[in-house]
Amino acid sequence: MKKNYVSNSQESVRMFKSDFFEGLSKVHYTVPLYIFVPVILVCTYEAFFEAGMNFFLYAGLFLGGLFVWTIVEYIMHRFVFHYQPNENWKWAQRLHFIMHGVHHDYPSDAKRLVLPPSLSIPLATGFYFLFKALLPVNYIFGFFPGFILGYLFYDISHYAMHHFNFKSGLFKKIKQHHMLHHYQDPEKGYGVSSPLWDKIFRSGFLKK
Protein backbone atom coordinates (compact mmCIF):
# COMPACT_ATOMS: atom_id res chain seq x y z
CA MET A 1 0.00 0.00 0.00
CA LYS A 2 1.44 3.34 -1.05
CA LYS A 3 1.76 5.65 1.95
CA ASN A 4 0.55 9.12 1.00
CA TYR A 5 -0.25 10.62 4.37
CA VAL A 6 -0.31 9.55 8.00
CA SER A 7 -2.01 11.49 10.77
CA ASN A 8 -0.83 10.72 14.30
CA SER A 9 -3.74 12.56 15.91
CA GLN A 10 -7.18 11.13 16.61
CA GLU A 11 -8.71 13.33 13.92
CA SER A 12 -11.07 11.84 11.38
CA VAL A 13 -11.68 12.55 7.73
CA ARG A 14 -15.06 12.82 6.09
CA MET A 15 -15.49 10.15 3.42
CA PHE A 16 -19.05 10.74 2.23
CA LYS A 17 -21.11 13.80 1.37
CA SER A 18 -24.17 12.02 2.74
CA ASP A 19 -24.54 12.19 6.53
CA PHE A 20 -26.27 8.79 6.41
CA PHE A 21 -23.38 7.01 4.70
CA GLU A 22 -20.85 8.91 6.78
CA GLY A 23 -22.58 7.65 9.91
CA LEU A 24 -22.47 4.07 8.62
CA SER A 25 -18.68 4.33 8.21
CA LYS A 26 -18.07 5.03 11.91
CA VAL A 27 -18.67 2.85 14.95
CA HIS A 28 -17.79 2.70 18.65
CA TYR A 29 -15.41 -0.15 19.39
CA THR A 30 -17.89 -1.91 21.72
CA VAL A 31 -20.64 -2.24 19.08
CA PRO A 32 -19.35 -5.56 17.66
CA LEU A 33 -19.72 -7.07 21.14
CA TYR A 34 -23.40 -6.10 21.32
CA ILE A 35 -24.05 -7.62 17.91
CA PHE A 36 -21.98 -10.79 17.94
CA VAL A 37 -21.86 -12.01 21.54
CA PRO A 38 -25.58 -12.87 21.24
CA VAL A 39 -24.75 -14.77 18.03
CA ILE A 40 -22.21 -16.86 19.96
CA LEU A 41 -24.74 -17.54 22.71
CA VAL A 42 -27.56 -18.48 20.33
CA CYS A 43 -25.32 -20.83 18.33
CA THR A 44 -24.07 -22.44 21.54
CA TYR A 45 -27.66 -22.95 22.71
CA GLU A 46 -28.53 -24.53 19.36
CA ALA A 47 -25.49 -26.80 19.58
CA PHE A 48 -26.31 -28.23 23.01
CA PHE A 49 -30.08 -28.03 23.33
CA GLU A 50 -31.33 -28.40 19.77
CA ALA A 51 -28.63 -30.40 18.00
CA GLY A 52 -27.71 -32.45 21.08
CA MET A 53 -24.00 -31.91 20.58
CA ASN A 54 -21.66 -33.24 23.30
CA PHE A 55 -19.10 -30.97 24.92
CA PHE A 56 -16.03 -32.52 23.26
CA LEU A 57 -17.45 -32.21 19.76
CA TYR A 58 -18.49 -28.63 20.48
CA ALA A 59 -15.05 -27.77 21.88
CA GLY A 60 -13.29 -29.28 18.86
CA LEU A 61 -15.49 -27.41 16.41
CA PHE A 62 -15.14 -24.19 18.42
CA LEU A 63 -11.33 -24.41 18.35
CA GLY A 64 -11.50 -25.24 14.65
CA GLY A 65 -13.54 -22.11 13.99
CA LEU A 66 -11.12 -20.03 16.02
CA PHE A 67 -8.19 -21.42 14.03
CA VAL A 68 -9.90 -20.87 10.68
CA TRP A 69 -10.54 -17.24 11.66
CA THR A 70 -6.79 -16.61 11.93
CA ILE A 71 -6.17 -17.61 8.31
CA VAL A 72 -9.27 -15.73 7.10
CA GLU A 73 -8.04 -12.61 8.92
CA TYR A 74 -4.63 -12.91 7.26
CA ILE A 75 -6.01 -13.57 3.76
CA MET A 76 -8.54 -10.74 3.91
CA HIS A 77 -6.04 -8.24 5.26
CA ARG A 78 -3.33 -9.15 2.78
CA PHE A 79 -5.23 -9.90 -0.41
CA VAL A 80 -8.48 -7.91 -0.02
CA PHE A 81 -7.76 -4.86 2.14
CA HIS A 82 -4.29 -4.37 0.63
CA TYR A 83 -5.23 -5.15 -2.95
CA GLN A 84 -3.92 -2.36 -5.16
CA PRO A 85 -6.38 -1.56 -7.98
CA ASN A 86 -5.29 -0.07 -11.27
CA GLU A 87 -4.70 3.67 -10.98
CA ASN A 88 -7.03 4.25 -13.92
CA TRP A 89 -9.91 2.64 -12.03
CA LYS A 90 -10.98 5.62 -9.96
CA TRP A 91 -13.99 3.81 -8.48
CA ALA A 92 -11.72 0.94 -7.33
CA GLN A 93 -9.23 3.40 -5.84
CA ARG A 94 -12.12 5.04 -3.99
CA LEU A 95 -13.40 1.68 -2.72
CA HIS A 96 -9.91 0.73 -1.58
CA PHE A 97 -9.61 3.96 0.41
CA ILE A 98 -13.01 3.46 2.04
CA MET A 99 -12.29 -0.15 3.01
CA HIS A 100 -8.76 0.22 4.36
CA GLY A 101 -6.76 3.11 2.95
CA VAL A 102 -8.40 5.55 5.34
CA HIS A 103 -7.17 3.48 8.29
CA HIS A 104 -3.56 3.77 7.14
CA ASP A 105 -3.94 7.52 6.65
CA TYR A 106 -5.70 8.00 10.00
CA PRO A 107 -4.58 5.02 12.13
CA SER A 108 -5.73 6.58 15.42
CA ASP A 109 -9.25 7.47 14.29
CA ALA A 110 -11.18 5.81 17.14
CA LYS A 111 -14.40 5.47 15.14
CA ARG A 112 -12.78 3.56 12.27
CA LEU A 113 -10.80 0.88 14.09
CA VAL A 114 -13.43 -1.86 14.13
CA LEU A 115 -15.58 -3.03 11.24
CA PRO A 116 -18.87 -1.11 11.05
CA PRO A 117 -22.04 -3.26 11.15
CA SER A 118 -22.73 -2.24 7.54
CA LEU A 119 -19.73 -4.41 6.61
CA SER A 120 -19.36 -6.92 9.46
CA ILE A 121 -22.95 -8.22 9.36
CA PRO A 122 -22.98 -9.03 5.61
CA LEU A 123 -19.53 -10.63 5.89
CA ALA A 124 -20.54 -12.72 8.91
CA THR A 125 -23.74 -13.79 7.16
CA GLY A 126 -21.82 -14.84 4.07
CA PHE A 127 -19.32 -16.87 6.07
CA TYR A 128 -22.14 -18.49 8.08
CA PHE A 129 -23.84 -19.86 4.98
CA LEU A 130 -20.50 -20.85 3.43
CA PHE A 131 -19.48 -22.88 6.46
CA LYS A 132 -23.00 -24.29 6.84
CA ALA A 133 -22.79 -25.61 3.28
CA LEU A 134 -19.35 -27.13 3.82
CA LEU A 135 -19.79 -28.68 7.26
CA PRO A 136 -21.88 -31.71 8.31
CA VAL A 137 -25.42 -30.98 9.51
CA ASN A 138 -25.54 -28.86 12.71
CA TYR A 139 -21.72 -28.63 12.99
CA ILE A 140 -22.06 -24.94 12.17
CA PHE A 141 -23.40 -24.34 15.70
CA GLY A 142 -20.08 -25.36 17.23
CA PHE A 143 -17.79 -24.01 14.54
CA PHE A 144 -19.31 -20.56 13.98
CA PRO A 145 -19.08 -19.37 17.64
CA GLY A 146 -15.32 -19.99 17.57
CA PHE A 147 -14.99 -18.19 14.26
CA ILE A 148 -16.95 -15.20 15.58
CA LEU A 149 -14.95 -15.11 18.83
CA GLY A 150 -11.81 -14.91 16.70
CA TYR A 151 -13.30 -11.97 14.82
CA LEU A 152 -14.24 -10.20 18.06
CA PHE A 153 -10.75 -10.70 19.45
CA TYR A 154 -9.35 -9.23 16.22
CA ASP A 155 -11.62 -6.18 16.31
CA ILE A 156 -11.23 -5.33 20.00
CA SER A 157 -7.50 -6.05 20.10
CA HIS A 158 -7.04 -3.89 16.99
CA TYR A 159 -8.63 -0.97 18.80
CA ALA A 160 -6.47 -1.65 21.87
CA MET A 161 -3.28 -1.71 19.80
CA HIS A 162 -3.94 1.82 18.59
CA HIS A 163 -5.14 3.31 21.89
CA PHE A 164 -3.70 1.34 24.81
CA ASN A 165 -0.12 1.13 26.04
CA PHE A 166 1.05 -2.38 26.89
CA LYS A 167 4.08 -2.43 29.16
CA SER A 168 5.04 -6.07 28.67
CA GLY A 169 3.83 -9.50 27.67
CA LEU A 170 2.17 -10.98 24.61
CA PHE A 171 -0.01 -7.98 23.77
CA LYS A 172 3.03 -5.70 23.70
CA LYS A 173 4.65 -7.97 21.11
CA ILE A 174 1.47 -8.15 19.05
CA LYS A 175 1.13 -4.36 19.15
CA GLN A 176 4.75 -3.89 18.08
CA HIS A 177 4.12 -6.23 15.14
CA HIS A 178 1.10 -4.21 14.04
CA MET A 179 2.79 -0.84 14.51
CA LEU A 180 5.60 -1.98 12.21
CA HIS A 181 2.92 -2.72 9.62
CA HIS A 182 1.69 0.87 9.91
CA TYR A 183 4.90 2.82 10.34
CA GLN A 184 7.66 0.71 8.77
CA ASP A 185 6.32 -1.41 5.92
CA PRO A 186 2.59 -1.84 5.13
CA GLU A 187 3.47 -4.69 2.76
CA LYS A 188 4.46 -6.87 5.72
CA GLY A 189 2.87 -7.88 9.00
CA TYR A 190 -0.65 -8.68 7.82
CA GLY A 191 -1.58 -10.68 10.90
CA VAL A 192 -3.30 -8.35 13.37
CA SER A 193 -4.39 -10.55 16.26
CA SER A 194 -1.54 -13.00 15.69
CA PRO A 195 1.74 -13.03 13.71
CA LEU A 196 1.35 -16.80 13.08
CA TRP A 197 0.63 -16.69 9.37
CA ASP A 198 3.21 -13.97 8.74
CA LYS A 199 5.79 -16.41 10.06
CA ILE A 200 4.43 -19.27 7.95
CA PHE A 201 4.24 -17.22 4.73
CA ARG A 202 7.36 -15.19 5.51
CA SER A 203 5.61 -11.85 5.38
CA GLY A 204 6.75 -10.76 8.84
CA PHE A 205 9.52 -8.47 9.97
CA LEU A 206 13.09 -9.62 10.38
CA LYS A 207 14.41 -9.43 13.91
CA LYS A 208 17.41 -7.14 14.26
N, C-alpha and C positions, 0 to 999 in steps of 0.2 A: 504493500500500500504506500503510495507516494505521500510523504508528509508535507503538507502545505502550510499548516498553521497549528500551533498547540497553545491552548489557553490553560494556564495553571490556576486560574481562579475558578470559583464555583458558578461563574456566569453561564447563561444559556444563550442559545441562538434560536431565533424564530425560523421554523422550517416551512410553515404553511401560511398562506394568506388567510385561510379560513380558521376562525377560532375553534370550530368543532374539530377539525383535523389536527390542529395544533394541540388541543387538549388530549386527543387520543395518543399523541406521541410522547406524552409525559406520564409518569406514574410514581407514586411513593413506593419505596422499596419493600414495604410490608404487604402490599396488595397481592402479590403472588401467593403469600401464605393464606390469605382469606379465601382465595379461589381454589387452590390446589390441595390444601390439607384436607378439606372435606372430600375431595376426590379420592385421596388415599384411604380415608376412613370408610367411605362407601364401598370401594373395591375390596377392602379387607373384610368388611361385613359380608359381602357377596361371596368371597372365597370360603369363609368358615361356615356361614349359616345358610347359604343358598346352594353353593356347590359342594359343600361337605368336605372341603380340602383339609388334610391333616397338617399339623404345624410344620413338619419337616419338608413337605412338598412346598408349602407356602414360603418358608424361609429360603429354600433353594431358588424358587422362582423370583423372589424379592431380590436376592443377591444378584441373580442373573440380570434382572432389569437395571439394577444399580450399575453393574459392570457395563452393560450395553450403553447406558447413558454416557459413560466416559468417552467411548469411541464416537458416539453421535455428536457430542459436544465438540470434540476435536475436528471431525469432518466438517461440521457446519461452520465452525469458526474459520478453518483454513480454506475450504473450497467454496463456501457460499458467501460468508461475510467479507472475505478478503479476495473474492473474485474481482479481477480488474477488467471491466468492460471496455470495448473499443472507444477511443476518445471521440469518434464521430457519432457515437450513439448517445446523444445528450440525455435521452430519457433513462438509459441504463446507468449513466453516470449519476443522474439525480437519484435513482432508486438505490444505488450503492451508497450514496451519502446519507440518505434517510435511514437505511438499515444499519450501517456501521461506521461510515466515514465520519459522521458527526461525533461519535464517541471518541474517535482518535483526535479530533480537533478540540473537543471539550471534554476531556477525560474525567473531570471532577464535577460535571453537571449532575447533581444529585437526582434529578428527575428523569435521567436517561441512562441509568445504570442497570436497571432490570428490564426485562422484556415487557412492553405494555400488553394488557389483555387483548388488544386488537390484533396482536401477533401471536402471543403465547397460546391463546385458546384455540385458534385454528390449527396451529402446529401440533398441539397436544391431541386434538381431535383426530388429525390425520395419522399421527403415530399410533393412537389407540386402535383405529380400524386396521392399520397395517399389521400390527402385532396380533390383533384378534384373528386376522386371516391366516397368519403364519403359524400360530401356536395351536396346540390341541384345545378342544372345547373346554372353556372355563379357566384355562391356564392364565388368561389375560388378567384375572382378578388377583393373582399373586405377583405376576411379572410387572404390570403397569404401576402399582404403588412404588416399587423400587425404582423404576425409571423416573417417575415423577419426583420422588425424594432426591434423586440425583440432580434433577433440574433445579429444584428448590435450593439445594446446597450450592449449586453453581451461581444462581441469581443472587442469593443473599451474601455469599462469600465474595462475589464480584463487587458488590456495593461496599463491603467491609474493607476490601483491599484498597479502595480509592478514598476511604474516609476514616479508617481506624489505623492506629499505630500499634503494631505488634512488636513487643520487645524481644521475644525469643520464641523458639519452638517451631512446629510445623507450619503454622499460618504465616510466620515471618518469612520462611523460605518460599512458600507459595506466592506471597505478595511480591517478593523480590523477583521471582520468575515473571510475574505478570507486568511489573513495572519495567523490566528490561524489554518486554514486548512493546510497551508504549514509548519508551524514551531512548532505547538503543537500536532495536531492529524489529519493526512490525512484521517482517517476513519470517520471524522465528517466534517460538514460545506460544503456540496456539492453544495449548492446554491451559484453561483458566483455573478450574478447581483441582486439577492434578497435572503434573508434568509427565505422567506415565507415557502417554503416546508420543510426546516430543522426544523422549528417550528412545522409544522403539523405532520411530521413523526418522530419527536424527535431525529433528528440526528445533532442538533446544539450543541453549547457549553454552559455549565451551567454558569450563572452569579455568580461571587464571590462577 
